[in-house]
Amino acid sequence: MKRRDLGRSSAPLHYPAAEKDACGVGWIAKLKGKASRRVVQSSLEMLERLAHRGAVGSDPMTGDGAGILLQIPDAILRRVAAERELMLPEPGRYALAMLFMPRDPRSEAVERRRFEEALAKGGLWALFWREVPIELAFCGSVATKERFCNASSSPNRPCRRR
């Protein structure tokens, strides 16, 4: 199907003929890609307004994963990398994975290895792992059974030591 067949409106990202019902989906962004506190605040407001869709499981303190997507926190990751005597590639040349891992150390090691094997198949590798600080008082019983961590990865480039 060609773009012109979609009934393109005057809005650059809107194709009315391609619309489908999607209760619980929203999109707020700056088209020029500039970071903005207002975009984050508007996104959080939008998320609050989606509460009607019942975004909870058996444990009402644990959500369904609905949230907002932000840019990679480059400054934070550079600080973590420096603490480990590593240098990250320039922004845009590395990725960040956000994972929920089992709390049991042996199970976590198995899952990390599986993740790293999957990265390797795509020509990537984990530069480092970082446990994300969380406030358990705000987590439901389902969420506290796992822990949140990220892996920073780089495509086909060796990680340089500082």
MDTraj code that builds the backbone (N, CA, C; nanometers):
import mdtraj as md
import numpy as np

residues = "MET LYS ARG ARG ASP LEU GLY ARG SER SER ALA PRO LEU HIS TYR PRO ALA ALA GLU LYS ASP ALA CYS GLY VAL GLY TRP ILE ALA LYS LEU LYS GLY LYS ALA SER ARG ARG VAL VAL GLN SER SER LEU GLU MET LEU GLU ARG LEU ALA HIS ARG GLY ALA VAL GLY SER ASP PRO MET THR GLY ASP GLY ALA GLY ILE LEU LEU GLN ILE PRO ASP ALA ILE LEU ARG ARG VAL ALA ALA GLU ARG GLU LEU MET LEU PRO GLU PRO GLY ARG TYR ALA LEU ALA MET LEU PHE MET PRO ARG ASP PRO ARG SER GLU ALA VAL GLU ARG ARG ARG PHE GLU GLU ALA LEU ALA LYS GLY GLY LEU TRP ALA LEU PHE TRP ARG GLU VAL PRO ILE GLU LEU ALA PHE CYS GLY SER VAL ALA THR LYS GLU ARG PHE CYS ASN ALA SER SER SER PRO ASN ARG PRO CYS ARG ARG ARG".split()
xyz = np.array([
    [0.0853, -0.1185, 0.0000],
    [0.0000, 0.0000, 0.0000],
    [0.0892, 0.1240, 0.0000],
    [0.0639, 0.2171, -0.0868],
    [0.1424, 0.3387, -0.0937],
    [0.0877, 0.4407, 0.0037],
    [0.1743, 0.5314, 0.0504],
    [0.1329, 0.6320, 0.1472],
    [0.0136, 0.7132, 0.1000],
    [0.0163, 0.7512, -0.0244],
    [-0.0933, 0.8368, -0.0723],
    [-0.2274, 0.7644, -0.0661],
    [-0.2247, 0.6298, -0.0638],
    [-0.3484, 0.5528, -0.0549],
    [-0.4091, 0.5567, 0.0856],
    [-0.3339, 0.6040, 0.1860],
    [-0.3810, 0.6024, 0.3242],
    [-0.4642, 0.7246, 0.3602],
    [-0.4870, 0.8142, 0.2692],
    [-0.5678, 0.9318, 0.2995],
    [-0.4965, 1.0261, 0.3943],
    [-0.3725, 1.0559, 0.3663],
    [-0.2904, 1.1394, 0.4531],
    [-0.3570, 1.2744, 0.4781],
    [-0.3651, 1.3100, 0.6066],
    [-0.4214, 1.4398, 0.6425],
    [-0.3094, 1.5436, 0.6456],
    [-0.3401, 1.6646, 0.6871],
    [-0.2389, 1.7692, 0.6939],
    [-0.1430, 1.7469, 0.8108],
    [-0.1803, 1.6665, 0.9108],
    [-0.0902, 1.6361, 1.0219],
    [0.0159, 1.5370, 0.9729],
    [0.1439, 1.5645, 0.9958],
    [0.2495, 1.4842, 0.9352],
    [0.2558, 1.3384, 0.9794],
    [0.2123, 1.3036, 1.0974],
    [0.2219, 1.1655, 1.1444],
    [0.0861, 1.0962, 1.1517],
    [-0.0146, 1.1549, 1.0933],
    [-0.1502, 1.1032, 1.1081],
    [-0.2047, 1.0555, 0.9751],
    [-0.2441, 0.9292, 0.9697],
    [-0.3037, 0.8711, 0.8508],
    [-0.4417, 0.8174, 0.8907],
    [-0.5486, 0.8945, 0.8713],
    [-0.6819, 0.8532, 0.9165],
    [-0.7237, 0.7155, 0.8671],
    [-0.6898, 0.6783, 0.7452],
    [-0.7310, 0.5485, 0.6920],
    [-0.6607, 0.4322, 0.7622],
    [-0.5501, 0.4607, 0.8321],
    [-0.4766, 0.3552, 0.9013],
    [-0.5184, 0.3434, 1.0479],
    [-0.6149, 0.4228, 1.0922],
    [-0.6572, 0.4199, 1.2327],
    [-0.7263, 0.2891, 1.2674],
    [-0.7030, 0.2449, 1.3890],
    [-0.7712, 0.1283, 1.4443],
    [-0.8022, 0.1613, 1.5897],
    [-0.9022, 0.0964, 1.6453],
    [-0.9318, 0.1180, 1.7865],
    [-0.8135, 0.0730, 1.8699],
    [-0.7709, 0.1569, 1.9613],
    [-0.6573, 0.1248, 2.0473],
    [-0.6736, 0.1986, 2.1796],
    [-0.7733, 0.1597, 2.2559],
    [-0.7936, 0.2215, 2.3854],
    [-0.6700, 0.1985, 2.4713],
    [-0.6209, 0.3034, 2.5320],
    [-0.5064, 0.2878, 2.6200],
    [-0.3737, 0.3159, 2.5548],
    [-0.3749, 0.3824, 2.4402],
    [-0.2501, 0.4152, 2.3728],
    [-0.2453, 0.5654, 2.3522],
    [-0.1312, 0.6233, 2.3795],
    [-0.1143, 0.7666, 2.3573],
    [0.0256, 0.7945, 2.3074],
    [0.0440, 0.9099, 2.2489],
    [0.1742, 0.9466, 2.1932],
    [0.1928, 1.0957, 2.2106],
    [0.2982, 1.1325, 2.2823],
    [0.3339, 1.2734, 2.2985],
    [0.4835, 1.2834, 2.2725],
    [0.5233, 1.3706, 2.1826],
    [0.6652, 1.3847, 2.1492],
    [0.6912, 1.5215, 2.0897],
    [0.8153, 1.5630, 2.0954],
    [0.8599, 1.6818, 2.0238],
    [0.9151, 1.6317, 1.8912],
    [0.8623, 1.6801, 1.7820],
    [0.9023, 1.6302, 1.6514],
    [1.0483, 1.6585, 1.6184],
    [1.1055, 1.7612, 1.6786],
    [1.2459, 1.7917, 1.6519],
    [1.3393, 1.7144, 1.7452],
    [1.2836, 1.6344, 1.8371],
    [1.3648, 1.5482, 1.9221],
    [1.4312, 1.6169, 2.0398],
    [1.3985, 1.7396, 2.0696],
    [1.4607, 1.8113, 2.1808],
    [1.3953, 1.7687, 2.3126],
    [1.4785, 1.7401, 2.4127],
    [1.4283, 1.7001, 2.5439],
    [1.3436, 1.8125, 2.6038],
    [1.2357, 1.7753, 2.6723],
    [1.1454, 1.8747, 2.7273],
    [1.0761, 1.8213, 2.8516],
    [1.0838, 1.8973, 2.9593],
    [1.0141, 1.8593, 3.0828],
    [0.8629, 1.8590, 3.0593],
    [0.8153, 1.9498, 2.9756],
    [0.6720, 1.9573, 2.9469],
    [0.6201, 1.8293, 2.8812],
    [0.7002, 1.7706, 2.7931],
    [0.6608, 1.6457, 2.7283],
    [0.6469, 1.5356, 2.8339],
    [0.7415, 1.5300, 2.9281],
    [0.7348, 1.4287, 3.0339],
    [0.6114, 1.4522, 3.1205],
    [0.5876, 1.5765, 3.1615],
    [0.4705, 1.6064, 3.2440],
    [0.3405, 1.5728, 3.1708],
    [0.3318, 1.6073, 3.0444],
    [0.2124, 1.5769, 2.9655],
    [0.1945, 1.4257, 2.9499],
    [0.3047, 1.3544, 2.9337],
    [0.2986, 1.2089, 2.9201],
    [0.2485, 1.1436, 3.0484],
    [0.2947, 1.1929, 3.1624],
    [0.2481, 1.1379, 3.2903],
    [0.0999, 1.1666, 3.3108],
    [0.0556, 1.2853, 3.2713],
    [-0.0874, 1.3184, 3.2804],
    [-0.1691, 1.2259, 3.1907],
    [-0.1202, 1.2019, 3.0702],
    [-0.1894, 1.1126, 2.9787],
    [-0.2005, 0.9730, 3.0394],
    [-0.0909, 0.9256, 3.1001],
    [-0.0903, 0.7935, 3.1608],
    [-0.1934, 0.7849, 3.2736],
    [-0.2023, 0.8897, 3.3556],
    [-0.3025, 0.8927, 3.4626],
    [-0.4441, 0.8832, 3.4052],
    [-0.4653, 0.9458, 3.2926],
    [-0.5991, 0.9454, 3.2313],
    [-0.6341, 0.8114, 3.1666],
    [-0.5348, 0.7227, 3.1556],
    [-0.5604, 0.5902, 3.0993],
    [-0.5953, 0.4877, 3.2076],
    [-0.6050, 0.5308, 3.3318],
    [-0.6334, 0.4380, 3.4416],
    [-0.7655, 0.3643, 3.4208],
    [-0.8571, 0.4232, 3.3470],
    [-0.9879, 0.3604, 3.3245],
    [-0.9786, 0.2264, 3.2531],
    [-0.8663, 0.1996, 3.1876],
    [-0.8553, 0.0754, 3.1115],
    [-0.8225, -0.0441, 3.1992],
    [-0.8116, -0.0223, 3.3325],
    [-0.7909, -0.1336, 3.4241],
    [-0.6521, -0.1939, 3.4158],
    [-0.5522, -0.1092, 3.4187],
    [-0.4148, -0.1551, 3.4013],
    [-0.3576, -0.2157, 3.5295],
    [-0.4251, -0.3139, 3.5836],
    [-0.3749, -0.3847, 3.7011],
    [-0.4009, -0.5334, 3.6840],
    [-0.3199, -0.6109, 3.7516],
    [-0.3389, -0.7555, 3.7497],
    [-0.4043, -0.8000, 3.8793],
    [-0.3717, -0.9197, 3.9234],
    [-0.4295, -0.9725, 4.0466],
    [-0.3835, -0.8935, 4.1676],
    [-0.2711, -0.8281, 4.1566],
    [-0.2169, -0.7449, 4.2644],
    [-0.2339, -0.5990, 4.2218],
    [-0.3276, -0.5249, 4.2825],
    [-0.3532, -0.3882, 4.2361],
    [-0.2354, -0.2920, 4.2535],
    [-0.1339, -0.3296, 4.3322],
    [-0.0156, -0.2445, 4.3467],
    [0.0843, -0.2676, 4.2330],
    [0.0645, -0.3733, 4.1547],
    [0.1531, -0.4017, 4.0428],
    [0.0768, -0.3714, 3.9143],
    [0.1283, -0.2806, 3.8351],
    [0.0617, -0.2432, 3.7108],
    [0.0875, -0.3428, 3.6008],
    [0.0486, -0.3062, 3.4815],
    [0.0641, -0.3945, 3.3657],
    [0.1842, -0.3555, 3.2801],
    [0.2686, -0.2682, 3.3302],
    [0.3849, -0.2263, 3.2539],
    [0.3625, -0.0984, 3.1763],
    [0.2418, -0.0407, 3.1859],
    [0.2162, 0.0855, 3.1167],
    [0.3099, 0.1919, 3.1734],
    [0.3603, 0.2755, 3.0879],
    [0.4513, 0.3794, 3.1333],
    [0.4854, 0.4718, 3.0191],
    [0.5910, 0.5470, 3.0389],
    [0.6357, 0.6376, 2.9339],
    [0.7776, 0.5997, 2.8935],
    [0.8093, 0.6222, 2.7690],
    [0.9412, 0.5920, 2.7159],
    [1.0217, 0.7213, 2.7109],
    [1.1375, 0.7191, 2.7731],
    [1.2253, 0.8360, 2.7768],
    [1.3540, 0.8058, 2.7012],
    [1.4302, 0.9103, 2.6747],
    [1.5584, 0.8895, 2.6089],
    [1.6539, 0.8193, 2.7050],
    [1.7572, 0.7580, 2.6507],
    [1.8576, 0.6890, 2.7323],
    [1.9262, 0.7934, 2.8209],
    [1.9375, 0.7659, 2.9525],
    [2.0020, 0.8621, 3.0440],
    [2.1547, 0.8557, 3.0312],
    [2.2059, 0.9144, 2.9252],
    [2.3476, 0.9043, 2.8907],
    [2.4391, 0.9476, 3.0054],
    [2.4092, 1.0587, 3.0712],
    [2.4974, 1.1081, 3.1787],
    [2.5065, 1.0068, 3.2930],
    [2.3954, 0.9468, 3.3290],
    [2.3950, 0.8474, 3.4371],
    [2.4781, 0.7262, 3.3958],
    [2.4560, 0.6786, 3.2734],
    [2.5281, 0.5603, 3.2280],
    [2.6775, 0.5879, 3.2114],
    [2.7131, 0.7097, 3.1720],
    [2.8558, 0.7442, 3.1619],
    [2.9208, 0.7436, 3.3004],
    [2.8475, 0.7913, 3.4004],
    [2.9003, 0.7914, 3.5380],
    [2.9212, 0.6471, 3.5858],
    [2.8221, 0.5605, 3.5605],
    [2.8340, 0.4197, 3.6001],
    [2.9503, 0.3543, 3.5262],
    [2.9622, 0.3807, 3.3966],
    [3.0720, 0.3230, 3.3176],
    [3.2068, 0.3703, 3.3721],
    [3.2179, 0.4981, 3.4034],
    [3.3440, 0.5523, 3.4556],
    [3.3807, 0.4872, 3.5890],
    [3.2806, 0.4620, 3.6734],
    [3.3062, 0.3935, 3.8014],
    [3.3646, 0.2553, 3.7779],
    [3.3340, 0.1965, 3.6630],
    [3.3839, 0.0626, 3.6282],
    [3.5025, 0.0695, 3.5330],
    [3.5567, 0.1911, 3.5182],
    [3.6712, 0.2167, 3.4312],
    [3.6449, 0.1780, 3.2863],
    [3.5221, 0.2081, 3.2408],
    [3.4826, 0.1838, 3.1030],
    [3.4453, 0.3151, 3.0370],
    [3.4556, 0.3206, 2.9064],
    [3.4109, 0.4365, 2.8301],
    [3.2999, 0.3915, 2.7361],
    [3.1863, 0.4563, 2.7430],
    [3.0767, 0.4264, 2.6512],
    [3.1055, 0.4860, 2.5140],
    [3.0552, 0.4228, 2.4095],
    [3.0606, 0.4869, 2.2782],
    [2.9763, 0.6150, 2.2811],
    [2.9852, 0.6943, 2.1767],
    [2.9083, 0.8187, 2.1706],
    [2.7578, 0.7869, 2.1727],
    [2.6749, 0.8817, 2.2194],
    [2.5296, 0.8591, 2.2202],
    [2.4807, 0.8171, 2.0822],
    [2.3908, 0.7219, 2.0803],
    [2.3382, 0.6694, 1.9555],
    [2.4145, 0.5477, 1.9049],
    [2.5289, 0.5172, 1.9672],
    [2.6098, 0.4018, 1.9258],
    [2.6051, 0.2896, 2.0298],
    [2.5160, 0.3026, 2.1288],
    [2.4958, 0.1955, 2.2244],
    [2.3480, 0.1899, 2.2591],
    [2.3079, 0.0803, 2.3194],
    [2.1669, 0.0588, 2.3528],
    [2.1530, 0.0296, 2.5010],
    [2.0308, 0.0368, 2.5474],
    [2.0011, 0.0084, 2.6875],
    [1.8842, -0.0881, 2.6919],
    [1.9022, -0.1991, 2.7587],
    [1.7941, -0.2962, 2.7770],
    [1.7439, -0.2853, 2.9198],
    [1.6139, -0.2911, 2.9371],
    [1.5545, -0.2877, 3.0711],
    [1.4903, -0.4236, 3.0949],
    [1.5357, -0.4929, 3.1979],
    [1.4946, -0.6303, 3.2211],
    [1.4443, -0.6499, 3.3639],
    [1.3503, -0.7408, 3.3793],
    [1.3081, -0.7862, 3.5109],
    [1.3746, -0.9206, 3.5333],
    [1.4547, -0.9312, 3.6390],
    [1.5323, -1.0516, 3.6642],
    [1.4849, -1.1202, 3.7922],
    [1.4988, -1.2526, 3.7988],
    [1.4639, -1.3234, 3.9224],
    [1.5538, -1.2767, 4.0369],
    [1.5023, -1.2790, 4.1572],
    [1.5822, -1.2391, 4.2734],
    [1.6820, -1.3470, 4.3158],
    [1.6536, -1.4726, 4.2853],
    [1.7442, -1.5815, 4.3184],
    [1.8725, -1.5671, 4.2364],
    [1.9902, -1.5584, 4.3004],
    [2.1155, -1.5337, 4.2277],
    [2.1461, -1.6370, 4.1187],
    [2.1187, -1.7647, 4.1439],
    [2.1468, -1.8657, 4.0417],
    [2.0549, -1.8498, 3.9216],
    [1.9270, -1.8267, 3.9482],
    [1.8321, -1.8063, 3.8378],
    [1.8669, -1.6805, 3.7600],
    [1.9090, -1.5765, 3.8320],
    [1.9470, -1.4522, 3.7643],
    [2.0668, -1.4754, 3.6734],
    [2.1649, -1.5523, 3.7203],
    [2.2834, -1.5801, 3.6383],
    [2.2442, -1.6540, 3.5103],
    [2.1510, -1.7464, 3.5211],
    [2.1037, -1.8202, 3.4031],
    [2.0376, -1.7236, 3.3050],
    [1.9528, -1.6348, 3.3563],
    [1.8816, -1.5403, 3.2689],
    [1.9774, -1.4404, 3.2058],
    [2.0764, -1.3947, 3.2807],
    [2.1761, -1.3034, 3.2222],
    [2.2501, -1.3716, 3.1078],
    [2.2896, -1.4968, 3.1323],
    [2.3617, -1.5704, 3.0290],
    [2.2743, -1.5873, 2.9050],
    [2.1461, -1.6189, 2.9227],
    [2.0549, -1.6341, 2.8083],
    [2.0419, -1.5021, 2.7319],
    [2.0318, -1.3913, 2.8064],
    [2.0208, -1.2605, 2.7428],
    [2.1481, -1.2290, 2.6641],
    [2.2633, -1.2546, 2.7242],
    [2.3894, -1.2259, 2.6575],
    [2.4086, -1.3139, 2.5337],
    [2.3600, -1.4367, 2.5376],
    [2.3652, -1.5238, 2.4206],
    [2.2779, -1.4673, 2.3079],
    [2.1612, -1.4161, 2.3449],
    [2.0726, -1.3554, 2.2446],
    [2.1375, -1.2304, 2.1853],
    [2.2033, -1.1500, 2.2685],
    [2.2751, -1.0325, 2.2175],
    [2.3819, -1.0753, 2.1165],
    [2.4581, -1.1783, 2.1535],
    [2.5681, -1.2242, 2.0688],
    [2.5183, -1.2681, 1.9316],
    [2.4019, -1.3303, 1.9268],
    [2.3463, -1.3725, 1.7974],
    [2.3196, -1.2528, 1.7075],
    [2.2951, -1.1373, 1.7685],
    [2.2720, -1.0160, 1.6909],
    [2.3966, -0.9303, 1.6751],
    [2.5121, -0.9829, 1.7141],
    [2.6365, -0.9073, 1.7011],
    [2.6556, -0.8026, 1.8086],
    [2.5889, -0.8192, 1.9222],
    [2.5985, -0.7244, 2.0335],
    [2.6558, -0.7936, 2.1563],
    [2.6929, -0.7166, 2.2554],
    [2.7339, -0.7735, 2.3826],
    [2.7023, -0.6747, 2.4936],
    [2.6918, -0.7241, 2.6148],
    [2.6632, -0.6380, 2.7299],
    [2.7927, -0.5729, 2.7757],
    [2.7934, -0.4416, 2.7806],
    [2.9098, -0.3694, 2.8322],
    [2.9147, -0.3795, 2.9836],
    [2.7987, -0.3603, 3.0465],
    [2.7894, -0.3751, 3.1913],
    [2.6440, -0.3914, 3.2312],
    [2.6250, -0.4409, 3.3523],
    [2.4928, -0.4563, 3.4119],
    [2.4815, -0.3574, 3.5258],
    [2.3611, -0.3093, 3.5487],
    [2.3371, -0.2135, 3.6563],
    [2.2027, -0.2443, 3.7199],
    [2.2037, -0.2627, 3.8518],
    [2.0769, -0.2795, 3.9212],
    [2.0139, -0.1412, 3.9371],
    [1.8879, -0.1286, 3.9000],
    [1.8183, -0.0010, 3.9080],
    [1.7653, 0.0180, 4.0492],
    [1.7955, 0.1321, 4.1119],
    [1.7422, 0.1545, 4.2468],
    [1.5896, 0.1686, 4.2424],
    [1.5214, 0.0992, 4.3309],
    [1.3755, 0.1070, 4.3378],
    [1.3332, 0.1248, 4.4829],
    [1.2149, 0.1760, 4.5019],
    [1.1570, 0.1927, 4.6349],
    [1.0537, 0.0821, 4.6533],
    [1.0931, -0.0250, 4.7238],
    [1.0069, -0.1419, 4.7384],
    [0.8743, -0.1109, 4.8063],
    [0.8675, -0.0044, 4.8857],
    [0.7432, 0.0301, 4.9543],
    [0.6305, 0.0593, 4.8555],
    [0.6656, 0.0955, 4.7323],
    [0.5651, 0.1287, 4.6319],
    [0.5389, 0.0141, 4.5343],
    [0.6017, -0.0997, 4.5578],
    [0.5860, -0.2143, 4.4682],
    [0.4888, -0.3152, 4.5283],
    [0.4085, -0.3750, 4.4435],
    [0.3173, -0.4796, 4.4874],
    [0.3900, -0.6108, 4.5088],
    [0.3190, -0.7084, 4.5641],
    [0.3811, -0.8378, 4.5953],
    [0.4298, -0.9099, 4.4704],
    [0.3603, -0.8938, 4.3593],
    [0.4032, -0.9579, 4.2345],
    [0.5348, -0.8958, 4.1864],
    [0.5430, -0.7635, 4.1903],
    [0.6620, -0.6936, 4.1407],
    [0.7842, -0.7208, 4.2272],
    [0.7671, -0.7402, 4.3566],
    [0.8834, -0.7589, 4.4439],
    [0.9464, -0.8967, 4.4294],
    [0.8831, -0.9858, 4.3551],
    [0.9423, -1.1183, 4.3324],
    [1.0555, -1.1127, 4.2307],
    [1.0653, -1.0044, 4.1561],
    [1.1707, -0.9861, 4.0574],
    [1.2396, -0.8547, 4.0866],
    [1.3518, -0.8315, 4.0227],
    [1.4161, -0.7015, 4.0385],
    [1.4484, -0.6448, 3.9009],
    [1.4515, -0.5155, 3.8974],
    [1.4684, -0.4432, 3.7726],
    [1.6159, -0.4100, 3.7557],
    [1.6701, -0.4380, 3.6393],
    [1.8085, -0.3998, 3.6124],
    [1.8209, -0.3662, 3.4651],
    [1.9311, -0.2990, 3.4280],
    [1.9537, -0.2785, 3.2868],
    [2.0904, -0.3268, 3.2464],
    [2.0988, -0.3547, 3.1196],
    [2.2255, -0.3927, 3.0582],
    [2.2498, -0.2908, 2.9478],
    [2.3693, -0.2368, 2.9456],
    [2.4062, -0.1449, 2.8391],
    [2.4850, -0.2265, 2.7375],
    [2.4500, -0.2131, 2.6115],
    [2.5183, -0.2924, 2.5099],
    [2.5663, -0.2055, 2.3949],
    [2.6614, -0.2592, 2.3222],
    [2.7227, -0.1856, 2.2114],
    [2.7321, -0.2757, 2.0894],
    [2.7030, -0.2236, 1.9713],
    [2.7121, -0.3044, 1.8492],
    [2.8539, -0.3131, 1.7936],
    [2.9051, -0.4338, 1.7815],
    [3.0291, -0.4613, 1.7097],
    [3.1450, -0.3667, 1.7387],
    [3.1598, -0.3249, 1.8613],
    [3.2712, -0.2388, 1.8957],
    [3.3277, -0.2830, 2.0306],
    [3.4568, -0.2893, 2.0418],
    [3.5109, -0.3242, 2.1728],
    [3.4897, -0.2101, 2.2711],
    [3.4706, -0.2443, 2.3940],
    [3.4546, -0.1440, 2.4987],
    [3.5941, -0.1041, 2.5444],
    [3.6224, 0.0237, 2.5419],
    [3.7552, 0.0710, 2.5783],
    [3.7646, 0.0915, 2.7291],
    [3.8778, 0.0540, 2.7854],
    [3.9075, 0.0837, 2.9265],
    [3.9532, 0.2271, 2.9345],
    [3.9215, 0.2930, 3.0436],
    [3.9653, 0.4315, 3.0652],
    [4.1138, 0.4363, 3.0902],
])
top = md.Topology()
chain = top.add_chain()
for i, resn in enumerate(residues, 1):
    res = top.add_residue(resn, chain, resSeq=i)
    for name in ("N", "CA", "C"):
        top.add_atom(name, md.element.get_by_symbol(name[0]), res)
traj = md.Trajectory(xyz[None], top)
